[in-house]
């Protein structure tokens, strides 16, 4: 029998470390190169199971105590190593019972608890293993094979458990049977697929039902994924998902689910999840370029973008409630390759998404980390679904495949990234150490119940506890940002402050519009505005505080930052002041970078140059003007020419622009004023 060995956590580095629940970074205590940790994940309450399918198959158990996660047990070995090839590809967890699928297991045993060590050879017939926990010790309770075991059936490619009932899929089973408990011996439908239902009495497992589609077809792959919730089972197949319900010990098919855009919904049924009367089915090959919820399903402009479909049951009738897409849909992102559901929340993984952002609600438009992966959390109010969070790894990197496996329980999100490369060990280790290629990682995340986002989105979008930067601007310039405050908690959020929010510590930041709502309902939102007007140079910062009635987020706080630039400072030390370089950005100047090739031509002529603001630098070159007295009028007259240059080397005559004027200012100085006809050019005055 297999045993999941308990760990002595005190002897292992990085275990049982108290860290914030917002983002927990999980590695096994024994990181090994090419381990593939995070291949599959499962969660039940305060327990998370993770598989690794690299050099050797391994299952790891992590448990939460208060706010602390620790590793409880693992299994590095198999008792029939010659027959096991895909151990841990899929996992299912319910309370103290863990199911491990192995679709590549090749023993010739059949049924429950056959000889798993000395049986004959039946290539890729598949198996499932059941482990149970007593205290902190895990041990194997059952070894399951199909009752009609056959080579290449891949029994165990999908597993699910709810209490004392579990279901196992075998998508390449060949029977021509139809419905429930048909003839298992008939191999008249190649790869039509089947699912097997097992129940437990005490510690004894028996097969209760043999499920087939009501319309089996060759290569239908019924059983490619399975899910269960109470007396309802969901079975995935090529292009469909089938619902079965139990009355007493009798199972019957209740519905066949199809995508609303079936023609473009590639691989519909290859991922699915079920909770009560809500089912979610993924289609990672779906082709629409729609974004968000219930967008345009009809086009085929984003091959392999992927989608997920939410179905709900009323009585015995199932209907599609929502069509989910990524908020940043991309070609070949495979949104929907993994899905999970818990109550009114749905989690969708997309392991091939390419954004380089990290953490929650970052920049989705950056495609600088190919295959880094992402996950999207959606919430439901009534029958309306909205995206709550865009989730990335805390150490995003190309090829990590974050979101390839996902699990969800209440507010706790679990996402695997089996291509992650850190050599860290245990909980919350060094994420920057990439010395263990494809060792893999798992992230346990509790997205905040309240999110604050800029409208429209800006590059460093914030969530509660984050930072939002205002654009750099000149002293006494001004910029206003509109923020949206989104609430996803299970009850109303009351803003208790008077005023509702304040910006403290720096008067350069001012709240110009308070939230429109004092009470924000679940899945509701309101907006507010903040303006930044720098009165001095250098970095500026303030804390935005929003007192609430929620003790877990009272107050909600975010940090605001900005910077003012002046004509007196020269940050890069090139001799041209910050404000002037900022104004000349169109010519390639950068106030933070010393660029002699640009600065020196200006400085060479600086004795005859004056800087104008906040427009462009204007090079005035009056020279030495010799004026003679007009013998008739007795007056003196000075005539100048206006010249223009794009490179500070070649100047050309320019007629005075319309609207030019000459005046005497309060200091009795003559001023020549003209509108700027070309913001990228330099101008100077020369004697006629």
C-alpha positions, 0 to 999 in steps of 0.5 A: 500500500502507498503511504503519504509520509508525514513530515517533521516540519521543524526539520525542513526549511521554509515550512510553517512560516506565517505569511499573509494570505493575500499571496502565498508562494508554495514549493515542495521542501525538496525542490528538484530540477524538472520536478513539474510541481503544480501539474495538478492541484485540488483544495478542500477547506484548509487542505491543498493537494499538489502533484509533481510529475517530473523525474518521479511522481510525487503528491504533496499535502499542504494545510492551513492553520489560521494564517499559516500554511505548512507541508503535511505529507508527500509521496515520492515512490510508487509500489508498482513503478513498472506500471505507473506512468501518469501518476498525479496528472489529476487530483480530487480532494474531499475532506480527508479523502484524496483521489489520484488519477494515473491514466498511464498505469499499465497493470492488468488488474480490474475492479477494486483492490486488484493485485497492483504489483504483480498483475500482467501488462495492459498498456495505459489501461489506467488506474485511480488511487484513494488516500485517506487522512487520519490525524496528519497521516495519509495512507492508501485506502483503495486501488481502482481499475475499470471493471472492463479494463482494457489497454489504452482506455486511459482510465483515471484521466479524469477523477472527482469526489464528493463525500463517499462518491467518486467518479473516474473517466476513461475517454478511450474506452471502446464499448458501444453501450448507451446510457447507464450500466450497459454492456461493457464487453462490447467494443463496437465504438472506438474511443467512445469513452466511459465513466465509472461511479464508485461509492464507499461504505465504511472503508470499502469501495464498490462500483455503483454505475457504469456511465456512457453517453446517450449518443456515443460516437467513435472518438467521442472521448466521453470521460475526458474530464469529470466532476461531481457535486452531491448526487450530480455528476458532470462528464466531459466529452468532445464538444459536449458535457453530460449531466447525470443525477442519482436517486437512491442508487440509480443514475440517469442522464439528465441533460447534454450541455453544448456551447452556444457557439458550438461551431467555434468552441474547440475542445469544449468539455475538456475542462469542467467543474460543478458545484450544486446547480452551477456547472462550468465547461471550458473550451480552450480552443474557442476562436472568438476575439470577444472579451469579458462576459457575454461578448460577441461569440460569432466571429473566429478572429482569435484562434485558440483564444478559448472560452468558458461557459456557465450553466445553471439548473432550475428543477431539471432544466439546464440553461447557459447563464454566461459566456466568459472570455478573458479581459485581454483575449489573445490568440492561442492563450487557451483560456478555459484550459482549466476551470473551477467553481465554488458558490458564486465564484468561477476561476478560469486558467489560461496557461499560455497568456503572455502578460509580463505583469505580476500579482493582482490586476496588473497591466494585461496589455503587456505581451512580454512574457510568452506563456507565463499564464494567468487566471481570471476570477469571476463573481455572480450577483443574481444571474449577472457575472463580472470579472473580479480579479486578473491574477498573475504569479508573484514572480511572472516569467515566460514559460511558467504556465501559471494557471495550467491547473486551478482550484477554488474553495470559497475565497481561496484561489490555488493556481499551479505553474509547473514550468516555474524555475525557482530553486526555493524550498517550502513556503514563501521562499526566494522567488527570484532564484531560477536555478531549478528549471521547470521545478514548478510552483503553486500559488495560494491567493486570497483576492481582496474583497474590494478592488480599486482600479483606474478608469480607464485602466493605467499601467500600474492599476491598483488593488487595496494596499497597492500603489498608483502613480500619477504621470510626471508633470511640471510644477503647478501642472495638474492631472486628475485620475478617476478611480473605481471602487469595486466590492465583491464581499458577501454583504454590503460595504459601508464607507464609514468615514466623513468624508468617505475618503481622505488623502493625507500627508501631502497637500499636492494631492486632493480628492476632487470627487468623493464616492457616489455611494456611501453603501456599496452592495455586493458586486457593486461599485462607485467612483471617486477622483483624485487630482495631483498638482505638484507645487515643488520639484521631486517625488511626492506621495500620499496615503489614500484612506477609506474607512469601512465597516469591514474589520478585515479591510478597515481602512482600505488604503492605497499609496499615491505617488507623483513627481514635479519637474522644475526649471531649476533642477537637472536630474541627469546632470547634462546641463539642461534643466528637467522641465526643458528636457521634459518639454522636448521629449518629442526631440528625444530628450529625457530628463532622467538620462544624460544625453550629450549628443542632444544637450551639447548643441544647446549648451554651446549656444546658451549665452544667446539662448533663453528657455521658454515654458511650458512650450518648446525651447526657443533659441533667440539670437538677436546678435549685436544690432547697430541702429541708426537714427532716421533723419526724417522722423528722428526715430530709431528702428530695429528690424529682425528676422525670425528663423527656424531650425530642426537641428540647431545647425541649419536655420531658415527664414520663417515669415512672422506667424499670424498673431505675432506682436511687439509690446513694452512690458512693465519693466520697459523692455521690448517683447516680441511674441509669436505663436509656435508653428511647429512644436518640434522646431527651434526658433531665433531672431537675427538682425535684418 
